[in-house]
Amino acid sequence: MTTIHVWHTGKVYIDRALAFREQTIHPAPYTGLCRPKSKKIWVPVSAYFIDHPKGRILVDTGWSEEIRTHPKQHLGWLSGTLFKGTLPPGQSIREHLISIGLKDTDLDYVLLTHLHQDHVSGLQHVSRAKRIMTSSQEWEAANRNFGYTRSMWQEVAVQSFELDTIPFGPFNKGVDLFRDGSLYLVHTPGHTKGQFTVMVQTSKGWVLLISDVGYAERSWKDLVLPGITTSAQEAAASLRWVQEFASRDDCRLILANHDPQVTPQLIN
């Protein structure tokens, strides 16, 4: 039986235009610069542990414990200026794993949906996992382009995977992780070049962990793009796919990483 633990690994304080794109005269409202506090929101930073018959899988890593002690040094000057994170005791990935009797060496896979700071900050806590993976598109972009903190994965053995043809997703590209149709990594770009959704088959239907394809249920219901995209066209295609999938009879649950309405839970 497959189970999914939904964990919160602290919160991030952002401008709401970063979560939900706005039409405004401000040239870059998602940065939060010159925007009032009324435009700012705290949202959770989620991570997921999947106990699958064929392996133990962690999806994203949330905030590092360094956020508690020297956040600006950990995030870098620019990122530390644009947003801030908080990590209460007991909510780091290391602490969550301890709470279920595991350590990072027990993990068969760490899947990094994309390499923005709030998804890879805690990578140091799981660096001894058997395999740490992200898409080749994301790996190339993150090691070349602006907007990433590359020190977060320095000296960590991250492997990149190539995309195959699969029966799901806006572009029918991704990976059938166990080659049995039970867990797919679905190419859902737009927010970043290589972001992917983790699609898990359970006894009651599919659970989609959509990362930042959308920031909350209203994103796919109303087709509201994130404030930051590398391609608005791809982001819209990915969000439309989620919207269409949500209406399927075999769709059990869709979880966005930063949705304030999603609480920590165990999905059996």
N, C-alpha and C positions, 0 to 999 in steps of 0.2 A: 504494500500500500504506500502511495506517495503522500507525504505531508509537507506543508509549507508553513514555515514560521515567518510572520510579518513582524519585523523589528523596527523600532525607531532608534536611530543613532544620533539623537540630538535634534536641533532645529537650525534653520538658517534664516536670517533677517534680510529680506530683499524688497525691492520696489515691486509693487503688484504688476507693473507693466512688464517685468521679467517673466512672470507667470502667464499673464494674459495680455496679449498684444493690444496696444491702444493706438487710436488715430489721434494724434496731437501735434501741435506745432513744435514741441520739444524734439530736438534732433535725435536723442537717444534716451528716452524715458526709462528704459530698463536699467540704466546705470544708477538711477536714483539721485544723480547729481542735480542740485538746485530743485529738488522736489521736496514737498513738505512731508512731515511724519505721517500725515493722514493717508499718504500714498504707500506707506510701508507696511509689510506684513511679516509675521513669523510663520514659517511652514515647516513641517517635519522633514527630516532626512531619513529615508527608509533604506533598509537592506532586507534581504530575504534568504532564509536558509531552507533548502529543499532536501528532504530526506527521501531519496528515490531508491527503488530496489537495485539500481545499477550504480549508485554513487551518492556521495554527500556533496552538495553543491551550494556555494554561497554566491549570491547575486549582488554585486556592488559591496562597498566596504564602509560607507558613511564617514563620519568624522574621526580623525585620529585623536588620541588622548592629548596630543600636543596642543589642540585647540583650548584645552583647559589652562595651559601654562604659558605658552607664547604664541598666540594665534597669528599675529601679523607676520612674525618670522616664518611660521609654517606656511601660510597662504601666499606670502610674497607681498610686496608693497602695494601693487595696484589692486589685487584681489582683496587684500585686507582693508583697503580703503572703500571699495564698492559694496562689500557685504560683510557680515560677521556671523559666526556660528557659536552655538553653545552646546555643551555635551554634559548632561547631568551624570552623576555617579551611576554606574551599572549599565550604561547605555552604549559603551564602545563595543565594537565587534568582538574584541578579545573578551570583554566581560559577558557579552551575550553567549558566546561559545562556552565559556566556563559554566554559565547557568544551566546548560544542558549536558554538561559533562564532557565537553570536547575541547580540543586545542587545534591550532591551525594545521598541524601535521595530519590531522584526521580528515581534512578536506580533500576530496578528489578533484574538485574544480572550484576555482574562483572565476566567475564570469563578470567582466567589466563592461557594462552596457555602453558606456562611453567614458571618456577620461577627464571630464570636468572635475574640479576640486572636490565637490561634495560627494562624488561617487568613488573617488580613489584615495581620499585623504587617509583612510585607515588601512591602506594596503600594507604598510609596515607590520601591522598586527597579524597578517595572514600570509606573510612572505614565504613560509615553508610549506604551503599547500602543494599538492602533487602537480597541479597544472593551473596556471593563471593565464586567462585568455581574453583577448578582445579581437575585433575584426581588423583585417589588414587595412581597410580604408580608414578606420579610426586611428590605428597605430601610426600610419603614415602622416595623417593630418596633425595629430597631437604632437609629433616630434618635429613638425615643420612650421606650424602656424601659431599665430598669436592667440592668447586666451587660455593657455594651459599652464600648469605648474609642474614642469618635468621632473623637478627634484622629488616629487611624490612617488615616482616609480624607478628612480635611479637604483641600481644594484638589485633590482627585483627581476626575476626571470619571467617576463611577460612574453607569451607566445601569441602570434597573430594567426587567425584562420582565414582561409579563402571562402568565398561564397559559392554554394551550389544552387541548383534549381530545386525548389521545394514547392509544395502545394499551397503555401500560405504567404500572406504579406502583400503589400502594394506593388511589389516588383517580382514576386515569386522567387526571391533570393534569400538564402540563409544556410543554416546547417541543421541537419537531423542529428542531434548530438550522440544518441545511442543507436542510431540507424534502425529504430523500431517504431518510429512515429509517436513516441511518448513525450518527447521534449524537443522543441525547436528553438533555435536562435534565429529570429526573423528580422531581416534587414528592413529597418524603419528609419531611414535617414531624414534629414531636414533640420532638426535641431543641431546636430553635428553631422559630419560626413559619413560616419560609420556607426551611428547608434543602432542598437538592436533591441528588440523585444524578446523576452523569454516567455515561451508559450508551453504550459505544462498540462498534460492530460491527467485528470483525476477521475475517480469513480463517478463523479457527478457532472463531468464536463470539463471544458478547457478553462484554465486560469491564465490570464494574460498579465504579465508584469511589464508595463509599457515604458518604464523609465521616464524620460521627459518628452515623449511624443506629445503628451498633454500634461498639464499640471493638476488637473482635477476633472471630475466627471463632466462639468460644464464645458470643458475643452472639446471633448468629442461630441457632446450633445449639440453644441452651438457652433462647432468648428472654429474655435478660438485658438489661434496659433500661439506658441511661446513667443516671448519678446525677442529672444535671440534665435536666429536660424542661419544656417549656411546656405539654404535654398528654401525659399518660401513655397516654391512649387512642390518640392519633395516633401516638405513638412506637411503641406495640405494633403498630399496623397497618402502619407502615413496616417494622418489623423482621420481621413475618410475611411481608410481600411478598418481602423479601430471602431469607428462609428457603425460601419456595416457589420462587423463581427459581433458587436454588442447585441444585435437583433437576432442572432442565430439561436436556435433551440439548445445547441450544445455549448453555448457560452455560459460558464458558471459565474465568472467574476473577472472584472478588469480593475487593476490597481495601478494608479499613477504614483510615482515615487514621492511627490511632495503634496499629496492631497490631504488637507487638514481634516477631512471627514473620515479618513482611514485610520483606524486604531490598531495597535499591536494585537495580534490574534494568531491562532493556530488553525490552519485549514486542513481538515482531515480528508 
